[in-house]
């Protein structure tokens, strides 16, 4: 799913433990405090993929101003 310039992918990390991976849609790395990340993984375990995606959206909304690209850092 695409949300606010990010692609969110939910994945099952263990039986019934869903996580979300966040990547910029333009494939540029996300730079947080000078560190470059090709993808971010939301580190909470949810019982279903929809909850993982909802948490990833909240994570994006909360941290949007901290995320820059390598070009703008």
Long-range contacts (C-beta under 8 A, 24 or more apart in sequence): 1-53, 3-56, 3-57, 3-60, 4-57, 4-60, 4-61, 4-64, 6-60, 8-53, 8-56, 8-57, 8-60, 10-49, 10-50, 10-52, 10-53, 10-56, 12-49, 13-45, 14-45, 16-47, 17-45, 17-46, 17-47, 18-45, 18-46, 18-47, 18-48, 18-49, 18-51, 18-52, 19-43, 19-44, 19-45, 19-46, 19-52, 20-52, 20-53, 20-55, 20-56, 20-59, 22-56, 22-59, 22-60, 24-69, 26-69, 28-69, 28-70, 28-71, 29-69, 29-70, 30-67, 30-68, 30-69, 31-67, 31-68, 31-69, 31-70, 31-72, 31-73, 32-63, 32-66, 32-67, 33-66, 34-73, 36-70
